[in-house]
């Protein structure tokens, strides 16, 4: 356009070179090494292979390789598969709406080859020789006959070597490898008839044969799952739903073991996941996530798998029916497992509360209902179905969760037997002036007021500083176990432990790494109660991951916090007089006694003048 506003004949729009368009496409399809692994695994499954091997080096930065024994390709197809939008799976527009294969767009290989050094070896079963092709940064380097095994091997090296801006956004090796393991688990759950292997930096993380779903879950996530799985299945004219849930007692504090599949394809669906997790609220604590693997089988024409560049999301024609049916089927399976009537959770809580209210106040349930209409009662979103909290710690929180309920209990002067009797001497030290309130707070008077100490937060601060100090000592204190303990970890936990082993050992753990994701614990820090070392190690690794999402602390401090969080005195534990005194002495010997490692207060102080003002 010239100065007068007239359009000139010169064109400013040009067709991008193939290398540039492929790199742009790669930005949508290939986000990290796990994206490469997913695309290569999808192609291997589509090839009809019954044995697939995934090999990783340096969390996929230097190598992602998939080897399969599938149908292989001719020399012509070997070259064509690296062309954009070249595919054997889509021929007409109707095929796009009835997709049954994993890979179908014809973008993956071209995108991968444009940002890496890719080598492919492939051979048809009926041919005497195969083909080798190398493409670096989108440019063909080699194309020649080769003596190779039946099937296909694709090795992707130096990912993002020619796109350094993308490479710098990759996370730590442990994080990237965890994403690859998650991708491998998704694929292995979806194709249980295939034998899979996963090798990382020379270690064999998984080698699992073709098997039924329950055994596949146990091989992927641990033998403890085998006896704790809840199967379910339901079929309608629209969709078939089946899968497995795990007993909520195996729930973890971090996400990662929740899986959804449609027609064998893993997908993400935030609302559906939210609905499923809510069904476990009665049986799990807050921020605990149980295992589930839910499979939907539906007419491909009723679901669109082409709504996300990386094929991570899908769209159902009747989204509402899918969610409602899944909720109903999973809820039925949970209720049957626990042998409880199929009632709405909130109704159950209301009935329990009415009964509790009647026992304590002497009023009948109908009167309670009238009062509750006037004053809404807030019920907890999660409780522990095992009911193993000492002396009603969480129950007391529930009953005193609003001023109205607190006043009601003060008026009656009673507390039910289910909460335990709180008399004037429970948890009290007459000599030193210590009181323990609800087995979670320590109260002590000062010269000018009242000090309230959170026993868990205080002990966490103590252990945290001791753990940090131990990492600086040449010989950290370790209590040797009479019998060494073997612990089977998940693949992702084993990889994380390998990364942190030096720090953890300097804190007082004596751990030996074996093959097959197994470790031997020979000794533990003195702060750990002997007999609890297996669970402490597993929960430490989970806590470490959670801290990584919330803070920018270095690895040493994150490990120390994770250890302190697990080893600290729990809220709900009754302490003796000497234990309370020792805890307070140790707290005020710390460098920062007033906050826990995450800067939450360990104590509060109320001056005498403020107490006096409350009675005026």
N, C-alpha and C positions, 0 to 999 in steps of 0.2 A: 504494500500500500504506500503511495507517494504522499507528498506533503498536502496535496489537495484532496486526499481521501480516495483517489482512484486506485483500483487494484491493478498492480503491475503484473506482467507476464512471468516474472521470475518465481520459481517454486522454492519454498523454504521447508517443505515437508519431504523427508527422504525415508526410504526403507532402511531399517537398521541392518547392519551386517549380521550374519547368523551367529557369530561368536558372541556379539553383544546381546542379541535377543535371548540366546541360550543362558547367558549369565543372569539376565533379569528373571527368566523363568526359574532358574535354579534358586534365586532368592525366595521364591514362593514355595517351591517344592522341597528344597534341601536347606534346612535351618541349622542342622547340627549333624554329627556323625550318626546319631540314631536314625535320622531321616534316610540316610544312605542305606543303613542296615534294613530298614523297613521296606524300601523299594526293592532291594535285591532279594529279600526273603519272599516278598509277594510274587516276584517273577519265578522264583524257584518252586513255589507251591503250584503256580499255574503251569509249570512245565511237567507236572505229573510225577515229581520226584517222591521217593519214599525214604530218602536219607538226605538230610541237609546239614551242612557244617558252616558255622559262623566263626570267623577268626578275626580277633581284634588286637591291635597293637597301639599302645599309648592312647587308650580311650577312643580310638578311631581317628586320631589326628594323623598318624602315619600309615595305618592300614585298616580297611574294612574289607573283608573278603568273604564271599559266600560260594560254597562248592555244593553242587547238587548232582544227582544221578538221573535227572529228568530226560526229556526227549532230545535235548540239544538243538543246534541250529546248523543249517547249511552255511557255506561261505557267503552266499548272497544275503541271507537273512542276518548273518553276523554283522555285516556292514550296514544294512538297512536299519537295524535296531537302534543305531545311534543317530538316526535322522529324527528330527522333531515331527511329532504326530504320526510316526510310522508305527502301526500296531496290527497285530493279527486278530485282535479281539473285537474290534468295532468296524463293521462294514456299512451299515445303514443307520439312518437317524433313529429307527426303531430299536436298534441294538443298544443305543445310549440309555434307553429307559428300561432295559431289562438286563442289567449288568450282573453277571454271575461270577466273573473272574476278579482277582485282587487288583492287578495292574491293568489299566485299560486306556490311559490317555496317550501313551506314546511319548511322554515328555521326560520321564525319569532318567533314562539312559543318556539322552542328549544333555540334560541338565547336569547330571553327575560328571560326565566326561568334560564338560566345559570348565569345571572348577577343580579338576584333579588330574592325576596321572593314572589313567584307567587301562587295565589290561584284561582282556577277555579271551579265554580258551574254551572252545565248544566243539562238540562232535555229535553227529547223528548216530544212533545205535547201528544203523545198517551200513554206515560208511567205514572205510578202512583207515582214514586219517581225518583229522579235524582242522580247525582254523585258529590262528592266533592273530589278534588285532590289538594294537596299542593306540590310544588317543590321549594326547596331553593338551589340556587347555582348549579342547575343541578341535585340535589339529591331529590328523592321522599321522602316526609315526611309523607303524609297521602293520603289514597285512600279508600273511603268508600261511602256507600249510604247516601243520604241526602234529606231532604224535601226542595225543592227549586221550584221557579216559572219556568214556561215554558221559554225556551230560554237559554241564556248563560250570565254569569257574570264572568269577568276576572279582578282580582285586582292585580296589580303589585306594590309591596312595596319595599322600601329601594333600589332603583335603583343604581347599581354599588357598592353595599355595600361590595362586595368581590373583587372589582377592584378599589381600592382607587386612582390609577393613572388616571383612566378615570373620576372619580368623580370630581377631582380638576380642570378639564378643563371646567366644566359647568360654565355658566355665572351667572349673578345676577338673582334673582327670577323673576324680571320684564321682563328681556330678555327671559328667558326660557318660561315664561307664554305667552309672545307675540308669540313665535314660536308655542306653542300649540294652541293658538287662530287662528293663520294663518292656521294650519293644520285642525282645526275644520271648518273654513270658506271654505276651499277647498272642504272638504267632503260634507258640507251642500249645496254648490252650485252645486256639481255634482249629488246629489241625492235629488232633490226638492220634491219628493213624500214621503219622510220619515220625521217623526217628530223627532226633535233633542233637547237635553238639554245639557247645559254645566254649571257645578257647579265648583267653585274654592274657596277653603277654607271656605265653607259654604255659599258663595254668589252665587245666580243664575245669571250668566252672559247672558245666552241665553235660551229661550224656544220658539221654532218656530215650528209651525205645518207644515204638508205637504201643499204645495202651489205652485203657478206658479212662474216662475223665477224672474219676476220683483218685486213681493212682497217679495220674499226671499232676494233679494239684499237690499231692504229697511229695512227689519228686521235685517239684518246682519250689515249694514253700516250706517243706519240712514234714517229717514223718508224723509230728503231733497232729497234723490236720486230718490224717487218714481216718481216725476213729471219731472225729468231731464234725463231719460234714453232714449237712442237711439237704437232701435232694428234693427237687420239686419238678413238676411237669404239668402243663395244662395246654389244651388245644381248643381253638375255636375255628369257625369257618374263615376267619380273617388272619389269624396268626397262631403259631405254636410257640410257647414259652417253656424253657426248661433250664436247668442249671444246678448250681450248688451254692449253699451258704455255709459259713463256718460258725461253730459255736461262739457266741459273743465273748466267752472267756479268753479267746485267742485274739481279741481285738487289739490293735496297736494304736499308739499315740500319733502316728503319722499316716497320711494317705499313701496309696500305692498298691493296694491289693484289692481294688475294686475294678471289676472288668465287665464291659458290656459288648455284645457281639450281635450283628444282624447278618444273617446268611453267611456266617463264617468270617465276617469282616469286623474287626474291632472299631468301636466308635466312642465318642464322648457325647454326653447329654447332661448338662448341668442340672436341669430341673428333675429329670428322672433319677439321677444320682441322689439329689436332695431328698426326694420322696422315699427312696429305698433306705437311706441312712436313718431317716426319721422313724422308720418302723422298728429300729433297734434301740430307740431311746430308752425304753423301759428296762433294757437288759444291759446297757453299757453306761459308762460314765461320760461326762462331758469331754469332748475332744478325743474320743476313742473311735476307731474306724475298723469295723469288722470286714472280713473277707467275703466277697461274693463274686460269682461268675454267672452272668445271666445271658442266655442265648435266645434270640428271636429268629424264627424262621417264617418268612413272609414272601408273598409273591413279589419278585423284583420290581414289577411295575408299580407297586404300592409304596416304594421307598426310593428316594433320590440320594445316591451316594456321591453325587458330583457337585456338592455345594461348598466344598472346602478344597483349596489348592493341594493340601497334603492328605486329603481324603480322611480327615480326622472326625468330621461331623457328617451326619445324615439328616434327612428330612422325611418324616413319615406323612403319608397322605392324611391319616387320621391320628394325629399326635395324641389327642386326648384319650382315645380308646386304648392306645398302647400303654400310656402311663397308668391309667386306671386299672387295666388288667394286670399289669406287672405289680402294682401295689397290692391288689387282691391276692395274687398267687403267692407272693413273698410273705405277706402277712399270715396267710393260712399256714404256710410251711413253718414259720416261727412259732405260731400258737400251737400247732400239733407237736412240735419238738418239746415245748415246755409244758404241754398238756394243760393249757389254759383256755377258757372259753373265748370265743372270737368277739371280744368286746372292744370298744374304742378305749384307748389308753386313758384319755381324760376322764371318761365315765368311771373307770376302775379307781382312779385316784380320788375322785369325789366320794365314792362309796367308802373307801378306806378312811378318808378324812372325817366323814360323818361319824363313823364308828369310833374313831379316836376322840373326836370332839365330845361325843356322848359319854365316854368313859371318864373323861377328865372333868367335864363341867356338870355332869348330871342332867343336862338338857337332852331332849330326844332329837332324833335326826330331822324331824319336820321343822322344829324350831331353828335348828342349824341351817336348814335350807332357806328359811325366811330371812335369817340374818345374812346368809351368803348372797342372797339376791340384792341386799342393800349394800353389802361390802364384798366386792369380788375377792376371791381367794386365788393366790398365785401358786400354782403347783410347779414343782421342779421339772425341768425338761429331761433330766437323766438321773437315774438312781442305779445303785449297784445291786443286781439281782442276787448276788451271792450273800448279801447282808452280812459282810464280815468287817464292817467298820466298828472299831472298838467303842463300846459304851455309847452307842447312838450318836456319834459325832455329827454325821450329816443329818440325822433325824432332828437333832436339836436345832441345827441351822434352819431346817424347814419350818419347825414349829414356831421359831422366833423370827421368821423372815419378814414380819410386818409389825408395826407398833400395836395395832389392834390385837393381834394374837398374843404379843408379849403382855399386854395389859390384862388380857383374859386369864392368862396363866398366873399372873401376879395376884389377881383377885381371888382365884380359887386356892392358891397356895399348894397346888398339886402338880405332879408330873407323872406320866404313866410309866408302868413298869418297863415298857418297851424302850424307854429312853434311859432307864437306870435312875436310881434315887440319888439326888444331890443333897446331901445334908451339910451341916455347918463345918464338918471336919474333913470332908473328902479332898484329897490333894493339897492339904494345908500343912505347912511347917510352922508350928507355934514358936519354936526357938528362933528361927531365922526370919520369920515373917514372909514366907512364900506361900502362895495359894495357886493351885492349878484349876483353871476355869474350863469346863467342858473338855478336859484332857487335850487342850490345844494352846491355851494361853497361860503364861506364868505371871501372876500378879505379886508385886512387892511394893511396900511403902518406902518412900524416901523421906528425907527430912522436910521436904516442902511439898509433897504430893504423892501421886500414885504412878507407878510405872507398870505398863502392860507389855509383855514380851511374847511375840509369836515364836513358839518353840521350834517349829519347822524352819522358818526363815532364819532364825538365829543360828541353828545348827548348820544350815546350809552355808552361811557366811564363814563359820568356823572351819568346816571341811574344805571349802573352796580355798581359803588362804593356806591351809595345811597342804593341799594338793599342789598348789602353785609352788610352794616352798620346796616340796619333795622333788619337783622336776629340776631344781637347781642343785640338788645334793648329789654327790657321787654314789652314795649307797642309800637309796630310799628304803624306808621301813616296809618289810613284807612279812606277812604271816604265812608260812608254808602249810599247805593242806596235807592232812594225813593221807588222803587218797586223791590223786589227780583227777580232775573232772573233764570229761570230753564234752564239747559243746558243738552241735551242728548248727551252723548259721545259714541264713539265706545267702545267695550269691552276692547280692548288693551289700549286705552287712560284712561279708568276708572281705570284699574288696575295700570297703571303708576301713575295716580293722587293719588291713595291711598298710594303708596309708598312715594310720595313727599309731601303729604299734610302738614306735619309739617313745612317743609322749606317754602312752598308757603304761608302758613298762616302767618309766621313770617315776610314775605316781605310785608304784608299789605292786603292780600286777606282774606276775610271772606267767607268760603265755607263750605257747609254742604253736606255730602255724603248721598244719598238716594239709594234705591234699583232700579234695572232695568237700571243700568248704567247712572243714572240721578244725577246731582248735582244742588244745589241751591247756587247762588252767592248773598250774602247779602252786600258785600262791596269790594272795590278794592283799590290798592295804589293810591295816589294822582296823580301819573304820567300818569294814564290811563284816557282817555277821556270817560266820562260816556256815555253809549250807545254802546260802542265797546267792552264791557267786555267779551261777549261770544266768539267772534273771537279771542281776545287776549289769552284767556285760551287755546283754541284749538291749536292755532299756537305756543304757548309756549311749549306745550307737543311735537308737531312735531319737533320744533327746538331743544329741549332737546335730542331727539333721534338722530338727525343728529350730534349733538356735540359729542355724545358718540362714533361715528364712527371715529372722527377726533382728539380726544384729550383724555388725561388721567386725566382731571380735576375731582375733587370730585363733589358730587351731588350738594352741595350748590352753588359752583361757576358756574356749568352748568345751574342750574335754574336761577341764576342771569343774566347770559349771554343771555339765552333764553328770559327772560323777557325784558332785555334791547334792544335786537334786535327787538322785536315786538313793544315796547312802544316808541322807539326813533323817533325823527322827521324824516319823510321820505325824501329821495332825491326827489326834485321836488316841495317841499312846499315853497311858498313865505313867507319870514319872514319880520316883521316890524323892524324898527330901534331899538326899545327897546328890541325886542326878540333877535336880533343879539348881542346886547351889553350884555344881561343877559347870553346868551349861552357862550360867550367868558369868562365872569367873572367866571361862574361856572366851565368851563373847566380848567382854570388855578388855581382853588381852589382844584382840584383833586390831589391825591397822584401821579398819573402817567398820566399827561395830554397829553403826546406826542403819545400815542398809544391807540387803542380801546382794549376791553378785549381779543381779539385774536391776539394782538400785530401787528395789521396793523396801519399805521400812521394816526393820526387825522389831521395833518397839515404838510405843507412843507414850507420852508423858502428860499427865493431867495435874496441873497445880492445885494446891489445896483451896486457893481462892475460887477457882472455877467450880470445884466440887461444892463449896459453900453456896455459890450463886445458884446452883441447881435446886436448892432447898428453900429459896426465898419466895 
